[in-house]
Amino acid sequence: MNFFNKYILSGLLFGILFGLVTKSAISGIIGGILFGLIISVFVKKQIKNFEKIKDEISKENTIIFDGAANHFMGKEAVGGWLYLTDKLLIFISHNNNIQNHEMIIPLAIIQKVEKYLTLGVVPNGLKIISVDEEDKFVVNDRKKWIQLLQQKFENNIDI
């Protein structure tokens, strides 16, 4: 499925639900399609911005995996990008958040990686338990993130 179609389909489904709630199917569907289109443009822009950051990170680190992510800071799910390098887990937020930040977790201090349910029902949560703290992320391809992180700290790879 092409990039824009995926977001327009999501927006359409959201619009149908919105239309049922507001009892206006046509405005719900139109609103949903517009929402999906706006989100797809936003995501495309973020991917382009984070590719530049990825190039900078890769000058000093070997990037193993990366992808869009939200990092929970209190009740806010701060949107941004998560990078797994050979030595670090790096989160960099995009500028459209209340709590913009960067966070670097050395892999050497990670004690455990767990999955969790976002909002208690969505199976896309990643919990990183380190010596200092516990951080929660929402990621795509959670299984791959967990597999790669566990390989790095369980196999005592030179980190």
Backbone as ProteinMPNN parsed JSONL, in Angstrom:
{"seq_chain_A": "MNFFNKYILSGLLFGILFGLVTKSAISGIIGGILFGLIISVFVKKQIKNFEKIKDEISKENTIIFDGAANHFMGKEAVGGWLYLTDKLLIFISHNNNIQNHEMIIPLAIIQKVEKYLTLGVVPNGLKIISVDEEDKFVVNDRKKWIQLLQQKFENNIDI", "coords_chain_A": {"N_chain_A": [[0.858, -1.174, 0.0], [0.615, 2.166, -0.875], [2.295, 5.079, 0.495], [0.698, 7.52, 0.956], [-1.897, 6.527, 0.542], [-2.199, 4.768, 2.693], [-2.435, 6.496, 4.908], [-4.631, 8.023, 4.155], [-6.6, 6.046, 4.051], [-6.62, 5.333, 6.777], [-7.476, 7.785, 7.802], [-9.983, 7.91, 6.59], [-11.312, 5.748, 7.824], [-11.255, 6.72, 10.459], [-12.802, 8.978, 10.001], [-15.298, 7.856, 9.333], [-16.014, 6.715, 11.788], [-16.091, 9.102, 13.279], [-18.108, 10.365, 11.893], [-20.293, 8.717, 12.541], [-20.522, 9.235, 15.272], [-21.082, 11.978, 15.29], [-23.32, 12.014, 13.792], [-23.269, 12.741, 11.148], [-22.464, 11.606, 8.383], [-21.296, 12.312, 5.885], [-19.791, 14.707, 6.379], [-18.103, 13.618, 8.275], [-16.672, 11.668, 6.805], [-15.421, 13.272, 4.832], [-13.952, 14.977, 6.512], [-12.335, 13.036, 7.72], [-10.822, 12.064, 5.54], [-9.433, 14.418, 4.853], [-8.032, 14.782, 7.262], [-6.41, 12.467, 7.218], [-4.864, 13.043, 4.934], [-3.507, 15.384, 5.735], [-2.039, 14.367, 7.913], [-0.441, 12.508, 6.542], [1.183, 14.184, 4.98], [2.514, 15.573, 7.024], [3.924, 13.439, 8.264], [5.578, 12.587, 6.147], [7.197, 14.866, 5.893], [8.468, 14.83, 8.4], [9.924, 12.434, 8.225], [11.757, 13.126, 6.231], [13.151, 15.226, 7.532], [14.272, 13.813, 9.72], [15.938, 12.058, 8.403], [18.1, 13.636, 7.73], [19.144, 14.115, 10.272], [19.779, 11.516, 10.93], [21.897, 11.061, 9.169], [23.818, 12.722, 10.344], [24.126, 11.496, 12.89], [25.134, 9.042, 12.08], [27.715, 9.62, 11.38], [29.309, 9.354, 13.581], [28.44, 7.055, 14.809], [27.36, 3.64, 14.424], [24.454, 2.981, 12.921], [21.91, 0.802, 13.702], [19.182, 0.335, 13.65], [16.175, 2.217, 13.129], [13.393, 4.457, 13.631], [10.118, 6.051, 13.576], [8.836, 7.304, 16.654], [7.201, 7.65, 19.844], [7.941, 9.201, 22.889], [7.209, 8.808, 26.213], [6.692, 11.411, 28.399], [5.801, 12.159, 31.375], [2.427, 12.741, 31.041], [2.437, 13.316, 28.397], [2.876, 12.13, 25.129], [5.612, 12.391, 23.516], [6.403, 13.152, 20.291], [8.703, 11.863, 17.854], [11.853, 10.573, 16.79], [13.466, 7.429, 16.994], [16.624, 6.027, 17.441], [18.699, 3.246, 17.155], [21.915, 2.556, 17.892], [25.223, 1.129, 17.628], [26.141, 1.537, 20.186], [24.396, 3.158, 21.592], [21.04, 4.207, 22.513], [19.043, 6.453, 21.032], [16.84, 9.141, 21.314], [15.139, 11.629, 19.581], [13.148, 14.408, 19.613], [10.573, 15.789, 17.488], [9.834, 19.173, 16.429], [7.207, 19.827, 17.037], [6.048, 19.529, 19.584], [5.147, 19.848, 23.064], [7.029, 19.334, 25.03], [9.856, 19.354, 23.922], [12.771, 17.44, 23.337], [15.966, 15.739, 23.612], [17.245, 12.494, 24.071], [19.591, 10.275, 25.37], [20.502, 7.001, 25.809], [22.924, 5.006, 27.028], [23.714, 1.783, 25.819], [24.972, 0.083, 27.528], [23.936, 0.521, 30.075], [21.397, -0.456, 30.077], [19.099, -2.593, 31.535], [16.886, -4.18, 31.141], [14.446, -4.985, 28.667], [11.156, -4.51, 27.801], [7.857, -5.346, 26.59], [4.827, -3.45, 26.417], [1.373, -2.522, 26.813], [0.111, 0.166, 25.165], [-1.939, 2.674, 26.46], [-3.182, 0.659, 27.75], [-4.266, -1.15, 25.947], [-3.242, -1.132, 23.291], [-0.912, -2.856, 21.373], [1.87, -1.748, 21.13], [3.865, -0.717, 22.695], [7.06, -0.035, 24.135], [9.223, -0.706, 26.682], [11.986, 0.521, 28.353], [14.23, -0.399, 30.681], [16.591, 0.913, 32.679], [19.662, 1.424, 34.529], [19.333, 3.904, 35.769], [16.664, 4.8, 35.265], [13.277, 4.349, 34.015], [11.965, 4.142, 30.853], [9.367, 4.78, 28.525], [8.232, 3.991, 25.284], [6.42, 4.443, 22.226], [6.323, 2.501, 19.431], [6.743, 1.469, 16.002], [6.878, -1.831, 14.721], [7.582, -3.269, 17.07], [8.462, -5.801, 17.944], [10.843, -6.238, 16.513], [12.434, -4.124, 17.517], [12.695, -4.949, 20.206], [13.978, -7.425, 19.895], [16.469, -6.649, 18.703], [17.521, -4.883, 20.665], [17.713, -6.597, 22.884], [19.57, -8.438, 21.927], [21.839, -6.831, 21.859], [22.435, -6.213, 24.588], [22.205, -8.628, 26.006], [23.882, -10.508, 24.847], [26.318, -9.577, 25.448], [27.7, -8.005, 23.611], [30.293, -6.033, 22.298], [29.87, -3.133, 23.712]], "CA_chain_A": [[0.0, 0.0, 0.0], [1.479, 3.331, -0.949], [2.38, 5.894, 1.709], [-0.458, 8.405, 1.135], [-3.112, 5.718, 0.647], [-2.282, 4.222, 4.048], [-2.934, 7.533, 5.81], [-5.987, 8.402, 3.749], [-7.466, 4.96, 4.516], [-6.763, 5.517, 8.229], [-8.324, 8.966, 7.995], [-11.34, 7.546, 6.18], [-11.882, 4.946, 8.912], [-11.473, 7.664, 11.555], [-13.92, 9.835, 9.59], [-16.552, 7.094, 9.447], [-16.335, 6.687, 13.225], [-16.467, 10.459, 13.657], [-19.418, 10.612, 11.295], [-21.299, 8.009, 13.329], [-20.675, 9.94, 16.549], [-21.702, 13.298, 15.066], [-24.518, 11.78, 12.976], [-23.09, 13.396, 9.865], [-21.532, 10.712, 7.692], [-20.556, 12.989, 4.813], [-18.746, 15.564, 6.95], [-17.143, 12.731, 8.925], [-15.807, 11.063, 5.786], [-14.591, 14.347, 4.259], [-13.004, 15.354, 7.558], [-11.387, 11.942, 7.889], [-9.894, 12.063, 4.403], [-8.558, 15.585, 5.019], [-7.152, 14.476, 8.387], [-5.428, 11.503, 6.728], [-3.976, 13.737, 4.006], [-2.653, 16.277, 6.536], [-1.113, 13.522, 8.669], [0.541, 11.92, 5.63], [2.143, 15.243, 4.631], [3.309, 15.799, 8.229], [4.832, 12.309, 8.458], [6.585, 12.655, 5.078], [8.121, 15.953, 6.254], [9.272, 14.377, 9.532], [10.868, 11.429, 7.722], [12.812, 13.859, 5.528], [13.947, 15.923, 8.551], [15.029, 12.867, 10.528], [16.989, 11.471, 7.563], [19.266, 14.525, 7.883], [19.692, 13.838, 11.607], [20.372, 10.168, 10.835], [23.199, 11.221, 8.526], [24.722, 13.288, 11.356], [24.392, 10.47, 13.901], [25.927, 7.961, 11.489], [29.118, 10.036, 11.244], [30.034, 8.909, 14.772], [27.843, 5.825, 15.328], [26.804, 2.707, 13.457], [23.017, 2.869, 13.166], [21.435, -0.558, 13.494], [17.743, 0.377, 13.368], [15.575, 3.493, 13.518], [12.006, 4.627, 13.225], [9.282, 7.011, 14.293], [8.503, 6.848, 18.002], [6.77, 8.606, 20.859], [8.55, 8.964, 24.198], [6.318, 9.341, 27.237], [7.214, 12.298, 29.438], [4.572, 12.428, 32.112], [1.259, 12.31, 30.269], [2.613, 13.644, 26.981], [3.616, 11.223, 24.241], [6.402, 13.302, 22.707], [6.699, 12.55, 19.0], [10.048, 12.049, 17.341], [12.498, 9.458, 16.104], [14.306, 6.617, 17.856], [17.748, 5.429, 16.731], [19.505, 2.275, 17.873], [23.254, 2.469, 17.321], [26.012, 0.058, 18.224], [26.45, 1.846, 21.588], [23.417, 4.066, 22.211], [19.655, 4.357, 22.085], [18.902, 7.91, 20.952], [15.529, 9.665, 20.935], [15.136, 13.06, 19.273], [11.766, 14.81, 19.332], [10.366, 16.81, 16.458], [9.565, 20.481, 17.043], [5.778, 20.05, 17.23], [5.695, 18.983, 20.895], [5.256, 20.778, 24.187], [8.268, 19.006, 25.742], [10.907, 18.937, 22.994], [13.983, 16.994, 24.016], [16.773, 14.645, 23.102], [17.589, 11.589, 25.157], [20.563, 9.268, 24.974], [20.67, 5.934, 26.795], [23.978, 4.059, 26.65], [23.224, 0.41, 25.88], [25.632, -0.582, 28.651], [23.183, 0.663, 31.327], [20.073, -1.064, 29.945], [18.986, -3.835, 32.29], [15.776, -5.008, 30.67], [13.565, -4.432, 27.636], [9.853, -5.177, 27.91], [6.745, -4.788, 25.832], [3.666, -3.085, 27.22], [0.219, -2.089, 26.03], [-0.155, 1.598, 25.226], [-3.317, 2.923, 26.906], [-3.714, -0.594, 28.274], [-4.854, -2.014, 24.917], [-2.555, -1.124, 21.988], [0.343, -3.603, 21.532], [2.99, -1.087, 20.45], [4.701, -0.074, 23.704], [8.399, -0.551, 24.405], [9.705, -0.179, 27.963], [13.423, 0.36, 28.538], [14.577, -0.273, 32.1], [18.038, 1.083, 32.803], [20.152, 1.611, 35.894], [18.847, 5.176, 36.301], [15.248, 5.111, 35.09], [12.437, 3.53, 33.153], [11.404, 4.975, 29.794], [8.386, 4.115, 27.677], [8.133, 4.479, 23.921], [5.492, 3.821, 21.292], [7.11, 2.265, 18.222], [6.295, 0.502, 15.002], [7.745, -3.01, 14.68], [8.069, -3.464, 18.442], [9.154, -7.089, 18.05], [12.194, -6.037, 15.995], [13.144, -3.293, 18.493], [13.018, -5.772, 21.376], [14.971, -8.408, 19.472], [17.77, -6.005, 18.507], [18.016, -4.385, 21.949], [18.105, -7.733, 23.721], [20.816, -8.973, 21.37], [22.951, -5.954, 22.207], [22.881, -6.261, 25.983], [22.241, -9.99, 26.55], [25.002, -11.244, 24.28], [27.547, -8.874, 25.843], [28.409, -7.501, 22.442], [31.138, -4.907, 22.712], [29.128, -1.883, 23.709]], "C_chain_A": [[0.897, 1.228, 0.0], [1.288, 4.251, 0.267], [1.117, 6.736, 1.959], [-1.752, 7.612, 1.299], [-3.303, 5.161, 2.051], [-2.879, 5.26, 5.005], [-4.341, 7.998, 5.436], [-6.977, 7.32, 4.176], [-7.693, 5.073, 6.027], [-7.684, 6.687, 8.53], [-9.772, 8.684, 7.64], [-12.028, 6.729, 7.27], [-12.188, 5.829, 10.129], [-12.695, 8.532, 11.246], [-15.262, 9.131, 9.695], [-16.98, 7.011, 10.907], [-16.797, 8.057, 13.712], [-17.859, 10.802, 13.122], [-20.536, 9.924, 12.054], [-21.58, 8.731, 14.647], [-21.421, 11.256, 16.349], [-22.985, 13.211, 14.242], [-24.486, 12.556, 11.657], [-22.029, 12.635, 9.083], [-20.684, 11.442, 6.648], [-19.456, 13.881, 5.379], [-17.691, 14.725, 7.677], [-16.166, 12.136, 7.934], [-14.891, 12.112, 5.17], [-13.532, 14.78, 5.271], [-11.942, 14.295, 7.767], [-10.36, 11.884, 6.772], [-8.926, 13.243, 4.513], [-7.557, 15.361, 6.154], [-6.044, 13.518, 7.94], [-4.416, 12.146, 5.795], [-3.003, 14.641, 4.767], [-1.613, 15.462, 7.309], [-0.054, 12.931, 7.743], [1.591, 12.942, 5.211], [3.067, 15.513, 5.814], [4.348, 14.695, 8.415], [5.926, 12.321, 7.4], [7.642, 13.707, 5.401], [9.036, 15.518, 7.398], [10.311, 13.347, 9.091], [12.041, 12.119, 7.038], [13.725, 14.57, 6.528], [14.824, 14.952, 9.33], [16.075, 12.105, 9.718], [18.259, 12.316, 7.655], [19.942, 14.267, 9.232], [20.378, 12.473, 11.608], [21.76, 10.243, 10.201], [24.228, 11.772, 9.515], [25.113, 12.242, 12.402], [25.333, 9.404, 13.337], [27.381, 8.352, 11.237], [29.957, 9.52, 12.411], [29.547, 7.573, 15.324], [27.392, 4.939, 14.174], [25.329, 2.528, 13.802], [22.555, 1.472, 12.762], [19.972, -0.56, 13.053], [17.229, 1.746, 13.778], [14.134, 3.541, 13.043], [11.282, 5.667, 14.056], [8.906, 6.435, 15.652], [7.92, 7.997, 18.806], [7.454, 8.207, 22.152], [7.642, 9.604, 25.235], [7.095, 10.156, 28.257], [5.998, 12.768, 30.223], [3.41, 11.899, 31.292], [1.387, 12.596, 28.778], [3.403, 12.552, 26.267], [4.34, 12.117, 23.243], [6.808, 12.596, 21.414], [8.109, 12.832, 18.545], [10.556, 10.806, 16.66], [13.433, 8.759, 17.075], [15.366, 5.934, 16.992], [18.433, 4.434, 17.66], [20.843, 2.21, 17.158], [23.981, 1.312, 17.99], [26.294, 0.294, 19.704], [25.341, 2.59, 22.331], [22.007, 3.83, 21.683], [19.389, 5.858, 22.16], [17.48, 8.248, 20.533], [15.677, 11.158, 20.702], [13.711, 13.43, 18.891], [11.721, 15.761, 18.139], [9.905, 18.085, 17.157], [8.095, 20.755, 17.332], [5.275, 19.422, 18.521], [5.747, 20.09, 21.932], [6.607, 20.589, 24.867], [9.326, 18.478, 24.769], [12.146, 18.525, 23.771], [14.723, 15.952, 23.2], [17.136, 13.787, 24.303], [18.529, 10.526, 24.617], [20.71, 8.273, 26.121], [21.809, 5.04, 26.309], [23.453, 2.628, 26.805], [23.805, -0.337, 27.079], [24.838, -0.471, 29.953], [21.77, 0.082, 31.244], [20.075, -2.411, 30.658], [17.93, -4.768, 31.723], [14.985, -4.246, 29.611], [12.269, -5.225, 27.707], [8.864, -4.563, 26.936], [5.652, -4.399, 26.813], [2.567, -2.596, 26.292], [0.006, -0.59, 26.232], [-1.642, 1.797, 25.522], [-3.993, 1.646, 27.401], [-4.266, -1.547, 27.237], [-4.055, -2.126, 23.615], [-1.177, -1.783, 22.128], [1.522, -2.989, 20.762], [3.947, -0.391, 21.416], [6.008, -0.811, 23.931], [8.893, 0.115, 25.684], [11.184, -0.511, 28.099], [13.725, 0.61, 30.011], [16.093, -0.223, 32.183], [18.392, 1.272, 34.272], [19.493, 2.832, 36.53], [17.338, 5.359, 36.279], [14.543, 4.089, 34.214], [11.816, 4.466, 32.125], [10.464, 4.15, 28.936], [8.305, 4.82, 26.332], [6.987, 3.774, 23.216], [6.26, 3.706, 19.985], [6.337, 1.398, 17.234], [7.3, -0.646, 15.044], [8.41, -3.275, 16.038], [8.884, -4.744, 18.597], [10.618, -6.955, 17.602], [13.027, -5.195, 16.958], [13.596, -4.148, 19.688], [14.114, -6.778, 21.028], [16.36, -7.777, 19.374], [18.355, -5.493, 19.823], [18.473, -5.525, 22.847], [19.4, -8.365, 23.22], [22.005, -8.148, 21.843], [23.384, -6.106, 23.658], [22.93, -7.666, 26.558], [23.445, -10.772, 26.05], [26.347, -10.607, 24.613], [28.378, -8.458, 24.633], [29.175, -6.263, 22.881], [30.366, -3.598, 22.583], [29.874, -0.933, 24.59]], "O_chain_A": [[1.836, 1.315, 0.791], [0.27, 4.202, 0.957], [0.534, 6.676, 3.042], [-2.609, 7.981, 2.103], [-4.427, 5.086, 2.546], [-3.737, 4.926, 5.822], [-5.144, 8.328, 6.309], [-8.08, 7.639, 4.619], [-8.819, 4.927, 6.501], [-8.556, 6.602, 9.394], [-10.686, 9.163, 8.312], [-13.186, 6.981, 7.603], [-13.243, 5.7, 10.749], [-13.52, 8.788, 12.123], [-16.255, 9.738, 10.099], [-18.151, 7.207, 11.233], [-17.768, 8.165, 14.461], [-18.669, 11.435, 13.799], [-21.62, 10.488, 12.198], [-22.728, 8.826, 15.082], [-22.29, 11.609, 17.147], [-23.656, 14.219, 14.021], [-25.519, 12.966, 11.128], [-20.847, 12.977, 9.119], [-19.48, 11.203, 6.55], [-18.316, 13.825, 4.919], [-16.514, 15.087, 7.69], [-14.962, 12.102, 8.19], [-13.697, 11.86, 5.001], [-12.359, 14.932, 4.928], [-10.772, 14.62, 7.971], [-9.172, 11.679, 7.021], [-7.727, 13.08, 4.289], [-6.381, 15.703, 6.03], [-4.873, 13.736, 8.25], [-3.229, 11.827, 5.858], [-1.808, 14.655, 4.472], [-0.44, 15.831, 7.35], [1.116, 12.859, 8.119], [2.769, 12.603, 5.098], [4.275, 15.666, 5.63], [5.514, 14.977, 8.69], [7.091, 12.089, 7.722], [8.836, 13.475, 5.21], [10.234, 15.799, 7.379], [11.456, 13.39, 9.542], [13.193, 11.737, 7.245], [14.947, 14.522, 6.386], [15.996, 15.237, 9.574], [17.012, 11.557, 10.298], [19.366, 11.778, 7.657], [21.169, 14.21, 9.316], [21.434, 12.303, 12.218], [22.688, 9.567, 10.646], [25.379, 11.336, 9.522], [26.286, 12.117, 12.756], [26.222, 8.922, 14.038], [28.197, 7.491, 10.91], [31.155, 9.277, 12.265], [30.179, 7.012, 16.219], [27.082, 5.425, 13.087], [24.996, 1.986, 14.855], [22.78, 1.024, 11.637], [19.571, -1.349, 12.197], [17.787, 2.372, 14.68], [13.715, 2.773, 12.176], [11.767, 6.105, 15.099], [8.684, 5.231, 15.787], [8.124, 9.167, 18.483], [7.54, 7.024, 22.479], [7.336, 10.793, 25.153], [8.028, 9.665, 28.892], [5.265, 13.657, 29.79], [3.408, 10.734, 30.893], [0.547, 12.17, 27.986], [4.453, 12.111, 26.736], [3.759, 12.549, 22.247], [7.478, 11.563, 21.447], [8.655, 13.903, 18.81], [9.796, 10.071, 16.029], [14.109, 9.402, 17.879], [15.058, 5.343, 15.957], [18.713, 4.747, 18.817], [20.915, 1.861, 15.979], [23.411, 0.605, 18.821], [26.65, -0.645, 20.416], [25.346, 2.646, 23.56], [21.806, 3.33, 20.576], [19.499, 6.46, 23.227], [16.968, 7.726, 19.542], [16.264, 11.868, 21.518], [13.133, 12.852, 17.971], [12.698, 16.443, 17.827], [9.616, 18.066, 18.353], [7.769, 21.831, 17.833], [4.188, 18.844, 18.547], [6.33, 21.148, 21.694], [7.259, 21.564, 25.238], [9.653, 17.291, 24.79], [12.526, 19.176, 24.744], [14.198, 15.372, 22.25], [17.314, 14.291, 25.411], [18.3, 9.952, 23.552], [21.005, 8.651, 27.255], [21.673, 4.381, 25.278], [22.821, 2.303, 27.81], [23.196, -1.28, 27.584], [25.039, -1.283, 30.856], [21.027, 0.119, 32.225], [20.937, -3.257, 30.417], [18.055, -5.99, 31.808], [14.874, -3.021, 29.66], [12.28, -6.456, 27.676], [9.012, -3.416, 26.514], [5.563, -4.952, 27.909], [2.814, -2.295, 25.124], [-0.251, -0.14, 27.349], [-2.496, 1.161, 24.905], [-5.22, 1.564, 27.461], [-4.695, -2.647, 27.584], [-4.182, -3.124, 22.906], [-0.356, -1.32, 22.92], [2.093, -3.615, 19.869], [4.754, 0.437, 20.995], [6.059, -2.04, 23.923], [8.975, 1.34, 25.765], [11.588, -1.668, 27.977], [13.499, 1.708, 30.521], [16.787, -1.171, 31.816], [17.519, 1.278, 35.14], [19.132, 2.796, 37.706], [16.781, 6.002, 37.169], [15.131, 3.113, 33.747], [11.209, 5.473, 32.488], [10.72, 2.98, 28.654], [8.309, 6.047, 26.242], [6.628, 2.649, 23.564], [6.79, 4.699, 19.484], [5.399, 0.691, 17.602], [8.465, -0.43, 15.378], [9.621, -3.474, 16.133], [9.888, -4.759, 19.31], [11.519, -7.498, 18.241], [14.194, -5.505, 17.198], [14.747, -4.066, 20.119], [15.065, -6.955, 21.789], [17.324, -8.323, 19.91], [19.551, -5.65, 20.072], [19.511, -5.424, 23.5], [20.235, -8.782, 24.022], [23.053, -8.696, 22.186], [24.583, -6.127, 23.939], [23.647, -7.884, 27.534], [23.971, -11.619, 26.772], [27.387, -11.043, 24.121], [29.605, -8.553, 24.643], [28.721, -5.531, 23.761], [30.23, -3.038, 21.496], [29.453, 0.211, 24.761]]}, "name": "protein", "num_of_chains": 1, "seq": "MNFFNKYILSGLLFGILFGLVTKSAISGIIGGILFGLIISVFVKKQIKNFEKIKDEISKENTIIFDGAANHFMGKEAVGGWLYLTDKLLIFISHNNNIQNHEMIIPLAIIQKVEKYLTLGVVPNGLKIISVDEEDKFVVNDRKKWIQLLQQKFENNIDI"}
